[in-house]
């Protein structure tokens, strides 16, 4: 980690730069996992007919499975999600 030193009187402080890593959304994630990574995907899911985002299916069904159930190609869904979140 990068840092910079700062001096306050006789005390030296090391200010650490925080690093954040955003998880990528993949088609093998459950709907709930994907939403936990980035809630900005919700409009995409609603637009394609996935209105039960809080139901038990969302906890167990992957994005790929949900896409197939809704008659959507999983790769098309992933393209829409990635476009929405800027990946």
C-alpha positions in Angstrom: 0.0 0.0 0.0 1.1 3.5 -0.7 1.4 6.0 2.1 2.6 9.4 3.0 4.2 10.6 6.1 2.8 13.5 8.0 4.4 15.2 11.0 2.4 16.5 14.0 4.8 17.7 16.6 7.2 14.9 17.4 4.7 12.2 16.2 5.1 10.8 12.7 1.9 9.4 11.2 1.6 7.1 8.2 -1.6 7.8 6.3 -2.4 4.7 4.3 -4.2 4.8 1.0 -7.2 2.5 1.1 -7.7 0.2 -1.8 -11.1 -1.1 -2.8 -11.7 -3.9 -5.1 -15.1 -4.2 -6.7 -16.3 -7.7 -7.5 -17.3 -8.4 -11.0 -20.8 -9.7 -11.7 -20.9 -13.1 -13.4 -23.7 -15.2 -14.8 -23.1 -17.9 -12.3 -23.9 -15.5 -9.4 -27.3 -15.7 -7.8 -29.6 -12.7 -8.5 -29.2 -11.7 -4.8 -25.4 -11.9 -5.0 -25.3 -9.8 -8.1 -27.5 -7.2 -6.6 -25.3 -7.1 -3.5 -22.3 -6.4 -5.7 -24.1 -3.5 -7.6 -27.6 -2.4 -7.0 -27.5 -0.5 -10.3 -28.4 -3.7 -12.1 -31.9 -3.7 -10.7 -33.4 -1.6 -13.6 -31.9 -4.0 -16.1 -33.5 -7.0 -14.3 -36.8 -5.3 -14.0 -36.8 -4.3 -17.7 -36.4 -7.9 -18.8 -39.3 -9.1 -16.5 -37.4 -10.2 -13.4 -39.8 -8.6 -10.9 -39.3 -11.0 -8.1 -35.9 -9.7 -7.0 -36.6 -10.3 -3.3 -38.3 -13.7 -3.6 -36.7 -17.0 -2.6 -35.8 -17.7 -6.3 -33.5 -14.7 -6.2 -31.6 -16.3 -3.4 -30.9 -19.5 -5.3 -31.3 -18.9 -9.0 -28.3 -17.7 -11.0 -28.4 -14.9 -13.5 -27.9 -17.5 -16.2 -30.8 -19.6 -15.0 -33.1 -16.6 -14.6 -32.3 -15.4 -18.1 -33.2 -18.8 -19.5 -36.4 -18.9 -17.5 -37.3 -15.5 -18.9 -36.4 -16.5 -22.5 -33.3 -14.3 -22.7 -29.9 -15.3 -23.9 -27.6 -15.2 -20.8 -24.9 -13.5 -22.7 -27.3 -10.7 -23.8 -28.3 -10.2 -20.1 -24.6 -10.0 -19.1 -24.0 -7.4 -21.9 -26.9 -5.3 -20.6 -25.6 -5.6 -17.0 -22.1 -4.7 -18.0 -23.3 -1.7 -20.0 -25.4 -0.5 -17.1 -22.5 -0.7 -14.6 -19.8 0.5 -17.0 -17.7 -2.6 -17.4 
